[in-house]
């Protein structure tokens, strides 16, 4: 796995974790921010052929 792929997957995992935490604390604004970031990261992964897998976020 190259550095780009590893970094992208790490950012996705971190964002998923941040999204879960935002939901748990009821921070609606942060939920929207993290969902948007996650959408962007998943789009970027798809554009570069990076397999993200299914998440439960």
C-alpha positions, 0 to 999 in steps of 0.5 A, spaced: 500 500 500 502 506 498 503 512 502 497 516 499 492 510 500 494 509 507 493 516 509 487 516 505 484 510 509 487 513 515 483 520 514 477 516 513 477 512 519 479 518 523 473 522 520 468 516 522 470 516 529 469 523 529 463 523 526 461 517 531 463 522 537 459 528 534 453 524 534 454 521 541 454 528 544 449 531 540 453 536 536 449 537 530 453 542 527 459 537 527 455 531 525 454 535 518 461 537 518 464 530 519 459 527 514 461 532 509 468 531 510 467 523 509 463 524 503 469 528 500 474 522 502 470 517 500 469 520 493 476 521 493 478 514 494 473 512 489 476 517 484 483 513 485 480 506 485 481 505 493 477 500 496 474 503 502 469 497 504 463 498 508 462 502 514 457 502 519 457 510 521 
